[in-house]
């Protein structure tokens, strides 16, 4: 911590948090808490995307395994059709979920410290 002289000549101890405290006093609220909540939301979104991608890769591998077991082209087309329909449905659902998570990340939450 650094020492600073005030306008009255007294010496104060300055901390790294002084600029944040000044912003809070000026009416910006709990910026540190808001940033932490926002970063937590981004982490949740990242985890959701990673889980979704892992599940889709598993579906891809399972589909390839099913195709390798096929005995005729009609069965291959059915498996491919089902795979594509499932993928479209899952991507639509995931897009909606991620959109909602993103909107929730930007909602103003009550300050738990107040």
Secondary structure, 3 states (H helix, E strand, C coil): CEEEECCCCCEEEECCCHHHHHHHHHHHCCHHHHHHHHHHHHHHHHHHHHHHHHHHHHHHHHHHHHHHCCCCHHHHHHHHHHHHHHHHHHHHHHHHHHHHHHHHHHCCCCCCCC
